[in-house]
Amino acid sequence: MAKEAMATPTRPQVRETWPAGGGGGGGGWMGVGSGERVASAYDLVEQMHYLYVRVVRARGLTAAASTVAGGGGCNPYVEVRLGNYRGTTRHHERKAAPEWNQVFAFSRERVQASVLEVFVRDKDAVAAVARDGYVGRVAFDVGEAPVRVPPDSPLAPQWYRLEDVGGGGGRAVQGEVMLAVWVGTQADEAFADAWHAGAASVRGGGDGVAAVQSTRSKVYVTPKLWYLRISVLEAQDVVPGAVAGAGGDKGRHGEAFVVVKVQVGGVTLRTKPCCRPTSPSWNEELVFVVAEPFDEPAVLVVEARAAHPGKDEIVSRAVLPLTLFERRLDRRGAAAATHTQSQWFSLEPFVHRPRHSPEEPAFAGRVHLRACLDGAYHVMDEPAMYASDTRPTARQLWRPPIGVLEVGVLGAQGLPPMKTAADGGRGTTDAYCVAKYGHKWVRTRTVVDSSTPRWNEQYTWEVYDPCTVLTLAVFDNCNLGNGGGGGKDQRIGKVRIRLSTLEMDRVYTNAHRLVVLHPSGLRKNGDVCLAVRLTCLSLASVVRLYGEPLLPGAHYVHPFAVAQLDGLRRQAVGVVAARLGRAEPPLRREVVEYMLDAGSHLWSIRRSRANFLRATALLSGAAGAARWLADVCHWRSPATTILAHLLLVTFACFPELILPTAFLYASVAGAWSYRRRPRRPPQADAGLSCAEAAGADEFDEEADTFPTSRPDGVVRARYDRLRTVAGRIQAVVGDVATQGERVRSLLAWRDPRATAVFTAACLAAAVVAYATPPRVVALVAGLYLLRHPRFRSRMPSAAGNFFKRLPSRADTML
């Protein structure tokens, strides 16, 4: 291997750079707007050089193995050895021409050897005769390995004759192995599926193959999600005997109620009870989240529910494959669903229901449904404020992409030990990174036993809307070592980057803090180093999107209720987690739920306090303006008050200058603040989140399950605290309601004298306003407001006193 290609790379610097003239910006890709595939220059990360070995197949091993091993068959496998690192393929049972097609990658940083050895071994050979099971070997000089740089075509493998392992005379033995050896970088296509030298120290217990698989980098795709709308209209010919059996004696228990339950996957929804057992009608819509391919049917169950508890009985059911339902792509959303053709479906008796007659009827009625798969909505699996994708389900309704997002995951620094090593001594961390944007998830390889892992992997996404969020998190792999997370991948930290905060064609290379909330408190787990670049073809197309709705039109024409959206999002998270958990290697459920903020809807006193302080800070600007106006009115700064008088007189004489002056001021203020614009993406703010001041009990409450799993004493204390906080909120809401009701009582004649005075005052004000020019009215009102303090009284104004005396509905509350 050439020394230039294997030079030790330097440690990535945490810096902020601009792209070079030839390799950055928009020069690395073309044709985004036309829908062509984009090409990335892979220039955001530091190049890491690897020696790749592809073991394809072998031939002619039977005779050689039989001679060496005493006439038996050969169970061959290949061992690749470079220095102290060795990797092995799987073995084949009694196969003369085995095929492996497996790639091994050795990092230059870890290996200093100059000779690569490839051994073919027999798993069941007799050690005394076959020289420890070795059939033959091939040796390579690492310095002579060719260098391959994508987009070059893959190196063609070649047949190499096996040599005697003894090495005495270099005698050739029977058999050949097909290999390809080359030097490349992490941009090589074989990088993701290759066995890495770092995996040689994998400490996973149980299935070692699964542990090695979990260390590889992979790309996942979110399944295509649909909203399944099932409108249960009515049913006919429900088995009367079963309903009567559920209702029992009508004189004692009353009529039976009929309920329809629909189950799709692990989600069950039901209609309201109907009191007409033989021909019930509901006309209710049930909405589910389903994913392609539709491998789970919708199971509809008709249940007879008696008025007396304990008398419920399943009457009949129907199993409906989702492929029976029509796919609707109409932008009108729910309105389109009402135009879907309704259908009658036959019901069959429930098999576990006891027989009421010797001959069980094969027909148990029929149900009238209107069902469709709605593709005009965007199925929300993330919180709306952190959405990385807003496109509808139907691809026909997608807009063309407007740019490309490139993310280079460089490495991490200062990661704490997450578990103990296999020997039970020191702590260790096996970190990997997961990034999600749109439908695409990426997972870097796991760097084994390192608190400063270096990934240097680059990924690319197409961007359809700039007002979306990239989510990236770091986890510890529980499949390795002793698994300190109780069988779960532990969270190390999460980073969110809103694309609208990035400048176009600029490379942001920064270290982002990794903080995570733990039941014991806030944990600062080091930094992750990222390089991010957002590129677009047309700035006009990006600006145009700011005037368009964020979500598809169906969300606004026929929106879902807020509570219904929360339930649908929980369904979507469950579906995505289940599908990604079936990949190989799986993306674990706790990882998916953490990336999608599955628990963001749960109560947290810390988050409530943070949101209250955010609202207070938002109103602080208006409060500051009110204080400034009060200072001007009280002549705290005579020069400012005199200037306000001049502006008042000018605007009173020339009112046409008011709007131009206001817009000009806003324009100048925006241009002036440009020099103080943020230079890097915002990071997680523990102070804004009230995470630094929160107590351990608040963090434990936030980490609690739903429903709670804490002891009764802890739950009672938290309930009392919640009552205290809710009491304060109740008082504030009551004060706001009181002020609003006093405004309404001005003309309600609840206080006859106050309403009469207000009515007369309004009549007088109407006469004065009609007879006086508006400029004079504005000028007199302004001069009165800005009058000198010697003409002011310290007592409240008459108008304020009048308003505070008005009645409200609080008088009639219990």
C-alpha positions in Angstrom: 0.0 0.0 0.0 1.4 3.4 -1.0 2.5 5.6 1.9 0.7 8.6 0.6 -2.6 6.7 0.6 -2.0 5.3 4.1 -0.9 8.5 5.8 -2.4 8.8 9.3 -5.2 11.4 9.1 -5.3 14.3 11.6 -7.9 14.6 14.2 -11.0 16.6 13.1 -11.0 20.2 14.2 -14.1 21.9 15.5 -14.3 24.9 13.2 -16.5 26.8 10.9 -15.6 26.9 7.2 -16.8 28.0 3.8 -16.7 25.6 0.9 -13.7 25.8 -1.5 -14.2 27.1 -5.0 -14.3 23.7 -6.8 -15.6 21.2 -4.3 -18.5 22.7 -2.4 -21.6 24.5 -3.1 -23.8 23.6 -6.0 -20.9 22.2 -8.1 -21.2 18.6 -6.7 -24.7 17.8 -8.0 -27.0 18.7 -10.8 -30.6 18.2 -11.9 -32.3 18.3 -8.5 -35.3 20.3 -9.8 -35.9 17.8 -12.6 -36.1 14.9 -10.3 -32.7 13.3 -11.2 -30.6 11.6 -8.6 -28.1 13.8 -6.8 -24.4 13.1 -6.5 -22.5 14.0 -3.4 -18.8 14.9 -3.5 -18.2 13.3 0.0 -16.1 16.3 0.9 -17.5 17.3 4.3 -15.6 14.6 6.2 -12.1 13.6 6.6 -10.9 10.7 4.4 -10.1 7.5 6.3 -8.2 4.9 4.4 -9.0 1.2 4.5 -7.5 -1.9 3.1 -10.5 -3.8 1.6 -10.4 -7.6 1.0 -13.3 -9.2 -0.9 -13.4 -13.0 -0.5 -15.7 -14.3 -3.3 -15.4 -18.1 -3.7 -13.0 -21.0 -3.8 -12.7 -24.1 -6.0 -10.9 -27.4 -6.1 -10.7 -27.9 -2.4 -12.1 -31.4 -2.2 -9.1 -33.3 -3.3 -6.7 -31.2 -1.2 -8.8 -31.5 1.9 -9.3 -35.2 1.4 -5.5 -35.7 1.1 -4.7 -33.7 4.1 -7.6 -34.6 6.4 -7.6 -38.3 5.7 -10.2 -38.7 2.9 -13.2 -36.9 4.5 -15.1 -34.0 3.0 -14.1 -30.4 3.5 -16.0 -27.8 5.6 -14.1 -24.7 4.3 -14.0 -21.2 5.6 -11.6 -18.3 5.0 -9.6 -16.4 7.6 -8.2 -13.0 6.7 -5.3 -11.8 8.8 -3.5 -8.5 8.9 -1.2 -8.0 11.9 -3.1 -8.8 15.1 -6.5 -8.5 13.5 -8.3 -11.4 11.9 -11.7 -11.9 10.4 -13.4 -15.1 9.3 -16.2 -16.0 6.9 -18.9 -18.5 7.6 -18.1 -22.2 6.9 -19.8 -24.4 4.3 -20.7 -28.1 5.0 -19.0 -30.5 2.6 -18.9 -28.1 -0.3 -16.1 -28.3 -2.9 -16.8 -24.9 -4.4 -18.0 -22.6 -1.6 -19.1 -19.0 -2.2 -18.8 -16.3 0.5 -18.8 -12.9 -1.3 -17.8 -11.1 2.0 -15.7 -7.9 2.4 -13.2 -7.2 5.2 -12.0 -3.7 5.9 -8.9 -2.8 7.9 -8.3 0.7 9.1 -4.8 2.2 8.6 -5.0 3.8 12.0 -5.4 0.4 13.7 -3.0 -1.7 11.6 0.7 -1.2 10.9 1.5 -4.6 9.3 2.8 -4.8 5.8 1.7 -8.4 4.8 -1.9 -9.5 4.3 -2.5 -13.2 4.7 -5.6 -15.1 3.5 -6.0 -18.6 4.8 -8.5 -21.3 3.7 -9.2 -23.6 6.6 -11.2 -26.8 7.2 -13.4 -26.5 10.2 -13.4 -30.2 11.0 -9.9 -31.2 9.9 -7.7 -33.2 12.3 -5.2 -30.8 13.8 -2.3 -33.3 13.9 -2.5 -34.1 10.2 -3.8 -30.9 8.7 -1.6 -28.4 10.4 -4.3 -26.9 12.7 -6.9 -27.2 9.9 -5.1 -25.0 7.3 -5.7 -26.0 3.7 -3.7 -23.3 2.1 -2.9 -19.6 2.1 -2.3 -16.5 -0.1 -0.1 -13.6 0.9 -0.1 -10.0 -0.4 2.2 -7.1 0.1 0.1 -4.3 1.5 2.2 -1.6 -0.2 1.4 -3.0 -3.6 -2.4 -2.9 -3.2 -4.1 -0.7 -5.9 -6.0 2.4 -4.9 -9.6 2.8 -5.9 -11.4 6.1 -5.8 -15.2 6.2 -6.5 -16.9 6.5 -8.9 -14.4 4.0 -10.4 -15.9 0.6 -11.1 -15.3 -2.1 -8.5 -12.1 -3.9 -8.7 -12.5 -7.2 -10.6 -11.6 -10.2 -8.3 -9.0 -12.8 -9.5 -8.2 -16.4 -8.9 -5.2 -17.1 -6.7 -3.6 -20.5 -6.2 -3.2 -21.6 -2.6 0.2 -22.2 -1.2 1.4 -24.6 1.4 1.0 -23.1 4.9 4.3 -24.7 6.1 6.3 -22.4 3.9 9.3 -24.7 3.8 9.6 -24.8 0.0 6.6 -22.8 -0.9 4.9 -25.9 -2.4 1.6 -25.2 -4.0 -1.4 -27.2 -2.9 -4.5 -28.0 -4.8 -7.2 -25.4 -4.7 -7.8 -21.8 -5.6 -9.5 -18.8 -4.0 -11.0 -15.8 -5.8 -10.1 -12.5 -4.1 -10.0 -8.7 -4.7 -7.7 -6.5 -2.6 -7.6 -2.7 -2.8 -7.1 0.5 -0.8 -10.1 2.8 -0.5 -11.9 5.3 1.8 -15.2 5.3 3.6 -16.8 6.5 0.4 -16.4 3.0 -1.1 -19.6 1.1 -1.8 -18.3 -1.8 0.2 -17.8 0.2 3.4 -21.3 -0.2 4.8 -21.5 -4.0 4.6 -17.8 -4.8 5.3 -16.5 -6.5 8.4 -14.4 -3.9 10.1 -11.2 -4.6 12.1 -12.8 -2.8 15.1 -15.4 -5.6 15.2 -12.7 -8.1 16.1 -12.9 -6.9 19.7 -16.7 -7.1 19.9 -17.7 -8.3 23.3 -21.3 -9.3 22.7 -22.7 -12.2 24.5 -25.0 -14.8 23.0 -25.2 -14.5 19.2 -21.9 -13.1 18.2 -23.0 -12.7 14.5 -25.9 -10.5 15.6 -23.5 -8.4 17.7 -21.2 -7.9 14.7 -24.2 -7.1 12.5 -25.3 -4.4 14.9 -22.0 -2.5 14.5 -22.4 -1.9 10.8 -23.7 1.3 9.2 -27.1 1.1 7.5 -29.7 3.2 5.8 -33.3 2.7 6.7 -36.5 4.0 5.0 -39.7 4.9 6.8 -42.5 2.7 5.5 -45.1 4.5 3.4 -47.9 5.4 5.9 -51.6 5.9 5.0 -54.6 7.0 6.9 -57.2 4.2 6.8 -60.7 5.6 7.1 -63.5 3.1 8.0 -67.0 4.5 8.4 -69.2 2.0 10.1 -72.7 2.9 8.8 -75.1 0.1 9.8 -75.5 -3.7 10.2 -78.3 -6.0 9.3 -79.4 -9.5 10.2 -77.3 -9.7 13.3 -77.9 -13.1 14.9 -80.9 -12.5 17.2 -80.2 -15.4 19.6 -76.8 -14.1 20.5 -78.1 -10.7 21.1 -80.9 -11.9 23.2 -78.5 -14.1 25.2 -76.4 -11.1 25.9 -79.4 -9.0 26.9 -80.8 -11.7 29.2 -84.1 -11.0 30.8 -85.3 -7.7 29.3 -87.4 -7.0 32.4 -84.3 -7.2 34.7 -81.4 -6.2 32.5 -83.0 -4.1 29.7 -82.0 -4.1 26.1 -78.6 -5.2 24.7 -76.4 -2.7 23.1 -74.4 -3.5 19.9 -70.9 -2.2 19.5 -68.5 -2.6 16.5 -64.8 -2.9 17.2 -62.2 -2.7 14.4 -58.7 -3.9 15.0 -55.8 -3.1 12.7 -52.5 -4.4 13.9 -52.3 -3.7 17.6 -54.8 -0.8 17.6 -58.4 -1.3 18.4 -61.1 1.4 18.0 -64.8 1.0 18.7 -68.1 2.8 17.9 -70.6 4.1 20.4 -73.2 1.5 21.6 -76.4 1.3 19.6 -79.6 0.2 21.4 -81.2 -1.4 18.3 -79.7 -4.9 18.4 -81.2 -6.5 15.3 -80.6 -3.6 12.8 -78.2 -1.2 14.5 -76.8 2.0 12.8 -73.8 4.1 13.8 -72.5 6.3 11.0 -69.2 6.7 12.8 -65.7 7.1 11.2 -62.7 5.3 12.7 -59.2 6.3 11.5 -56.1 4.1 11.6 -52.5 4.4 10.5 -51.3 1.6 8.3 -48.1 1.0 6.3 -47.2 -0.6 3.1 -47.1 -3.5 2.4 -50.5 -4.1 3.9 -49.7 -7.5 5.5 -52.2 -7.1 8.4 -56.0 -7.2 7.7 -58.7 -5.1 9.4 -60.7 -7.4 11.8 -64.2 -6.1 12.4 -66.0 -7.6 15.5 -69.7 -7.1 16.4 -70.1 -7.3 20.1 -73.4 -7.5 22.0 -73.0 -5.6 25.3 -75.7 -6.0 27.9 -76.8 -3.2 30.2 -75.8 -5.3 33.2 -72.0 -5.7 33.5 -70.5 -9.1 32.8 -72.9 -10.0 30.0 -70.8 -8.9 27.0 -70.6 -11.4 24.1 -68.9 -11.3 20.7 -71.6 -12.0 18.1 -69.8 -12.1 14.7 -66.8 -10.8 12.9 -65.3 -10.2 9.4 -61.6 -10.2 8.3 -61.1 -7.6 5.6 -57.7 -7.4 3.8 -56.7 -3.8 3.3 -56.2 -4.3 -0.4 -60.0 -4.4 -0.8 -60.2 -0.7 0.0 -59.9 2.1 -2.5 -56.9 4.5 -2.5 -58.0 8.2 -2.5 -55.6 10.9 -3.6 -58.2 13.8 -3.6 -56.9 17.0 -2.0 -60.3 17.4 -0.3 -59.3 14.8 2.3 -62.3 13.8 4.4 -64.7 15.2 1.8 -63.3 12.8 -0.7 -63.8 9.9 1.7 -67.6 10.6 1.8 -67.7 10.1 -2.0 -66.2 6.6 -1.7 -68.5 3.9 -2.7 -69.9 2.0 0.3 -70.0 -1.7 0.5 -71.7 -4.5 2.3 -69.5 -7.2 3.9 -70.8 -10.5 5.2 -70.2 -11.4 8.9 -69.3 -14.9 10.1 -70.0 -16.3 13.5 -67.3 -15.9 16.1 -65.6 -19.3 16.5 -65.2 -19.0 20.3 -68.9 -18.2 20.9 -70.8 -21.1 22.5 -73.3 -22.7 20.3 -76.9 -21.9 21.0 -78.3 -24.4 18.6 -77.1 -27.8 17.3 -76.4 -26.3 13.9 -74.4 -23.1 14.0 -75.4 -20.7 11.2 -72.8 -20.0 8.6 -74.1 -16.5 8.1 -74.2 -14.0 11.0 -75.5 -10.9 9.3 -73.7 -8.2 7.3 -72.2 -4.8 7.9 -72.3 -1.7 5.8 -69.0 0.1 5.5 -67.4 3.0 3.6 -63.6 2.6 3.7 -60.7 4.1 1.8 -57.0 4.6 2.1 -56.5 8.4 2.2 -53.3 9.6 0.6 -53.9 13.4 0.6 -52.7 13.9 4.2 -49.3 13.8 5.7 -49.2 11.1 8.3 -47.5 12.8 11.3 -45.0 10.6 13.1 -43.1 13.5 14.6 -44.2 16.5 16.6 -45.3 19.3 14.3 -42.6 21.7 15.5 -39.9 19.2 14.8 -41.2 17.8 11.5 -38.6 16.7 9.0 -41.2 16.0 6.2 -44.5 17.5 5.3 -45.3 15.8 2.1 -48.6 13.9 1.6 -48.6 10.1 1.3 -49.5 10.0 -2.4 -46.3 10.6 -4.4 -48.5 12.1 -7.2 -49.0 15.2 -4.9 -45.4 15.8 -4.1 -43.6 19.0 -5.1 -40.2 18.7 -6.8 -37.2 18.9 -4.4 -35.7 22.4 -4.0 -32.3 21.4 -2.7 -29.9 19.0 -1.1 -28.9 18.5 2.6 -25.5 17.0 3.2 -24.4 16.0 6.7 -21.0 14.7 7.7 -20.9 12.9 11.0 -17.3 13.5 12.0 -17.0 12.2 15.5 -17.7 12.8 19.2 -15.6 14.0 22.1 -15.8 13.4 25.9 -18.4 10.6 25.9 -18.9 9.2 29.4 -18.7 5.4 30.1 -22.1 4.0 29.6 -21.5 0.4 30.8 -18.8 -1.8 32.2 -16.5 -3.8 30.0 -16.9 -7.6 29.7 -14.2 -8.2 32.3 -16.3 -6.2 34.8 -13.6 -3.6 35.4 -13.4 -0.3 33.6 -16.2 1.6 32.0 -16.7 1.6 28.2 -18.8 3.2 25.5 -19.7 1.7 22.1 -21.3 4.7 20.4 -23.1 5.0 17.1 -25.1 7.9 15.6 -28.6 7.9 14.1 -29.8 10.8 11.8 -33.3 11.2 10.4 -34.6 13.6 7.8 -37.7 12.9 5.8 -38.3 9.2 5.1 -34.6 8.4 5.3 -32.9 7.2 8.5 -29.1 6.6 8.6 -27.1 4.8 11.2 -23.3 5.0 11.4 -21.1 2.1 12.3 -20.5 1.4 16.0 -17.0 2.5 17.2 -16.2 -0.1 19.8 -14.7 0.9 23.2 -14.0 4.6 22.6 -14.9 7.8 24.3 -13.8 9.8 21.3 -15.3 7.9 18.4 -14.5 9.0 14.8 -17.1 8.1 12.2 -16.4 10.4 9.3 -19.4 9.3 7.4 -21.4 11.5 5.0 -25.0 11.3 4.0 -27.3 13.2 1.6 -31.0 14.0 1.7 -33.3 15.7 -0.8 -35.0 18.7 0.6 -38.6 19.6 -0.2 -39.2 22.3 2.3 -36.6 24.5 4.1 -38.7 24.9 7.2 -38.0 21.4 8.4 -35.8 19.9 11.1 -32.9 17.4 11.0 -32.7 15.2 14.0 -29.5 13.4 15.1 -28.8 11.4 18.2 -26.0 9.4 19.7 -26.6 6.0 21.4 -24.6 3.3 23.1 -24.9 -0.2 21.6 -26.4 -2.6 24.1 -25.5 -5.6 22.0 -21.8 -5.2 23.0 -20.2 -5.6 26.4 -22.4 -6.1 29.5 -25.3 -3.9 28.2 -25.6 -1.3 30.9 -29.0 -0.2 29.6 -30.9 -3.2 30.7 -31.2 -4.6 27.2 -31.8 -1.2 25.6 -29.6 1.2 23.7 -28.9 4.0 26.1 -29.3 7.6 25.0 -26.2 9.8 25.0 -27.7 13.0 23.5 -29.7 14.5 20.7 -29.2 17.5 18.3 -31.8 19.3 16.2 -30.9 21.6 13.3 -33.7 23.6 11.6 -32.8 24.0 8.0 -34.2 27.5 7.7 -31.5 28.7 10.1 -28.8 27.7 7.7 -27.4 29.9 4.9 -27.2 28.4 1.5 -24.0 26.8 0.2 -22.2 27.3 3.5 -20.5 24.5 5.4 -21.2 24.6 9.1 -18.6 22.5 11.0 -19.4 22.7 14.7 -19.4 20.7 17.9 -22.9 20.3 19.3 -23.5 19.6 23.0 -25.0 16.3 23.9 -27.3 16.6 26.9 -29.9 14.1 28.0 -32.5 14.1 30.8 -32.1 11.2 33.2 -34.2 10.4 36.3 -31.2 11.4 38.4 -30.8 14.8 36.7 -29.4 16.5 33.7 -26.4 14.8 32.1 -23.9 16.5 29.9 -22.4 13.7 27.7 -19.8 15.5 25.6 -20.0 16.8 22.1 -20.7 15.5 18.6 -18.9 17.1 15.7 -21.0 17.6 12.5 -20.5 19.2 9.1 -23.7 20.4 7.5 -24.3 22.0 4.1 -27.6 23.1 2.6 -27.6 23.7 -1.2 -30.3 24.9 -3.5 -30.7 25.5 -7.2 -33.0 28.5 -7.1 -33.4 30.9 -4.3 -36.7 32.0 -5.8 -38.2 28.5 -5.4 -37.2 28.5 -1.7 -38.7 31.9 -1.0 -41.9 31.0 -2.8 -42.4 28.1 -0.3 -42.6 30.6 2.6 -46.0 31.7 1.3 -47.4 28.2 0.9 -49.0 26.1 3.6 -46.7 23.9 5.6 -48.9 20.9 5.4 -50.9 19.5 2.5 -54.2 21.2 1.8 -56.4 18.4 3.2 -55.1 19.3 6.7 -56.8 22.7 6.3 -59.9 21.9 4.3 -60.9 19.0 6.6 -58.6 19.0 9.6 -58.5 16.4 12.3 -59.3 17.3 15.9 -56.3 17.9 18.1 -57.0 14.9 20.3 -57.5 12.7 17.2 -54.1 13.9 15.8 -52.4 12.9 19.0 -53.8 9.4 18.9 -52.9 9.0 15.2 -49.3 10.2 15.9 -49.0 7.5 18.6 -50.2 4.9 16.1 -47.7 6.1 13.5 -44.8 5.9 16.0 -45.8 2.4 16.8 -46.0 1.3 13.2 -42.7 2.9 12.3 -41.0 1.4 15.3 -42.4 -2.1 14.5 -41.3 -1.9 10.8 -37.8 -0.6 11.5 -37.4 -3.2 14.2 -37.8 -5.9 11.5 -34.8 -4.7 9.5 -31.4 -6.4 9.8 -29.8 -5.1 11.9 -32.9 -3.7 13.6 -33.3 -0.1 14.5 -34.5 -0.6 18.1 -37.8 0.7 19.4 -36.3 2.9 22.1 -34.1 4.5 19.4 -37.1 5.2 17.1 -39.2 6.6 20.0 -36.4 8.9 21.1 -35.8 10.2 17.6 -39.6 10.8 17.1 -40.2 12.3 20.6 -42.9 9.8 21.3 -43.3 11.1 24.9 -43.5 14.8 24.0 -47.3 14.8 24.7 -46.9 13.7 28.3 -47.1 16.0 31.3 -43.9 17.5 32.7 -43.8 20.2 35.3 -40.3 21.2 34.0 -41.5 21.6 30.5 -44.6 23.5 31.7 -42.4 25.9 33.6 -40.2 26.4 30.6 -43.1 27.2 28.3 -44.5 29.6 30.9 -41.2 31.4 31.0 -41.1 31.4 27.2 -44.5 33.1 27.1 -43.4 35.6 29.7 -40.3 36.4 27.7 -42.4 36.9 24.6 -44.6 39.4 26.4 -41.6 41.2 27.9 -41.2 43.1 24.7 -44.7 44.5 24.9 -44.1 45.2 28.6 -40.9 47.1 27.8 -42.7 49.2 25.2 -45.3 50.0 27.8 -42.7 51.0 30.3 -41.0 53.2 27.7 -44.3 54.9 26.9 -44.9 55.5 30.6 -41.5 57.0 31.0 -42.2 59.3 28.0 -45.5 60.3 29.4 -44.0 61.1 32.8 -41.1 63.2 31.3 -38.4 60.9 32.7 -36.2 62.1 29.7 -37.4 65.5 28.6 -35.5 65.3 25.2 -37.3 62.0 24.4 -40.7 63.5 25.4 -40.2 66.6 23.3 -39.2 64.4 20.3 -42.4 62.4 20.9 -44.4 65.7 20.8 -42.8 66.6 17.5 -43.7 63.2 16.0 -47.2 63.5 17.3 -47.7 66.9 15.7 -46.1 65.7 12.4 -48.3 62.6 12.2 -51.4 64.6 13.1 -50.7 67.0 10.3 -49.5 64.4 7.8 -51.2 61.1 8.6 -50.2 59.6 5.3 -46.7 59.3 6.7 -47.6 56.9 9.5 -47.5 53.6 7.6 -44.4 54.4 5.4 -42.5 55.5 8.5 -43.5 52.3 10.4 -42.4 50.1 7.5 -39.2 52.0 7.0 -38.3 51.7 10.6 -38.9 47.9 10.5 -36.7 47.7 7.4 -33.9 49.7 8.9 -34.0 47.7 12.1 -33.8 44.4 10.2 -30.8 45.6 8.1 -29.1 46.9 11.3 -29.5 43.6 13.1 -28.0 41.6 10.2 -24.5 42.1 11.6 -25.6 40.5 14.8 -27.1 37.4 13.1 -26.3 34.0 14.5 -23.1 32.5 13.0 -24.0 28.8 13.8 -27.0 26.7 14.3 -28.7 27.0 17.7 -27.9 24.3 20.2 -29.8 22.7 23.1 -30.3 25.3 25.8 -30.5 23.7 29.3 -31.3 27.1 30.8 -34.3 27.7 28.5 -35.5 24.2 29.2 -35.3 24.8 33.0 -33.2 21.6 33.2 -30.5 23.0 35.3 -32.8 24.3 38.1 -35.2 21.3 38.1 -35.0 18.8 41.0 -34.4 15.1 40.9 -38.1 14.4 41.6 -39.2 16.4 38.6 -36.8 14.4 36.3 -38.1 11.2 37.8 -41.6 12.3 37.1 -40.8 13.1 33.5 -39.2 9.6 33.1 -42.2 7.9 34.6 -44.3 5.6 32.5 -47.9 6.1 31.6 -49.8 5.0 33.5 -47.5 5.6 36.5 -45.3 2.9 38.0 -44.2 4.8 41.0 -45.2 4.1 44.7 -48.5 5.6 46.0 -46.7 8.0 48.3 -44.7 9.5 45.5 -47.8 9.8 43.3 -49.7 11.5 46.1 -47.0 14.1 46.6 -46.8 14.8 42.9 -50.6 15.1 42.7 -50.6 17.7 45.6 -47.8 19.6 43.8 -49.8 19.6 40.6 -52.9 20.9 42.5 -50.8 23.8 43.7 -49.6 24.7 40.2 -53.0 24.2 38.7 -54.5 26.5 41.4 -52.2 29.3 40.3 -53.2 28.8 36.7 -56.8 28.7 37.7 -56.5 32.1 39.4 -54.9 33.7 36.3 -57.5 32.2 34.0 -60.2 33.5 36.3 -58.8 37.0 36.3 -58.7 37.0 32.5 -62.3 35.8 32.3 -63.4 38.5 34.8 -61.9 41.3 32.7 -63.5 40.0 29.6 -66.9 39.7 31.3 -66.6 43.3 32.5 -66.2 44.4 28.9 -69.3 42.5 27.9 -71.3 44.0 30.9 -70.8 47.5 29.6 -73.8 47.2 27.4 -75.6 44.3 29.2 -77.5 46.4 31.7 -76.4 44.1 34.5 -75.5 47.4 36.3 -78.2 49.8 35.1 -76.4 52.9 36.3 -73.0 52.0 34.8 -74.6 51.0 31.5 -76.5 54.3 31.3 -73.4 56.3 32.0 -71.4 54.4 29.4 -74.2 54.8 26.8 -74.5 58.5 27.4 -70.7 58.9 27.2 -70.6 57.0 23.9 -73.4 59.3 22.5 -71.4 62.4 23.5 -68.2 61.0 22.1 -70.0 60.3 18.8 -71.2 63.9 18.5 -67.8 65.3 19.4 -66.0 63.0 17.0 -68.5 63.9 14.2 -68.1 67.6 14.7 -64.3 67.6 15.2 -61.7 66.7 12.5 -59.9 63.4 13.2 -56.5 65.2 13.2 -57.6 67.5 16.0 -59.0 64.5 18.0 -55.7 62.6 17.6 -53.6 65.6 18.5 -55.6 66.5 21.6 -55.6 62.8 22.7 -51.9 62.6 22.2 -51.1 65.9 24.0 -53.3 64.8 26.9 -51.4 61.4 27.1 -48.1 63.2 27.1 -49.0 65.9 29.5 -46.4 67.0 32.1 -46.3 65.2 35.5 -47.4 68.4 37.3 -50.8 68.1 35.5 -51.1 64.4 36.6 -52.6 62.9 39.7 -51.2 59.9 41.6 -54.7 58.5 42.0 -56.2 56.0 39.4 -58.0 57.5 36.5 -61.8 57.8 36.4 -62.1 55.4 33.5 -60.0 52.7 35.3 -62.1 53.2 38.4 -65.3 52.9 36.4 -64.2 49.7 34.7 -63.1 48.0 37.9 -66.6 48.6 39.4 -68.4 46.7 36.6 -69.9 43.3 37.5 -68.8 39.9 36.2 -70.1 36.4 36.3 -67.7 35.5 39.1 -70.4 36.6 41.4 -72.6 33.6 40.5 -69.9 30.9 40.7 -70.0 28.4 43.5 
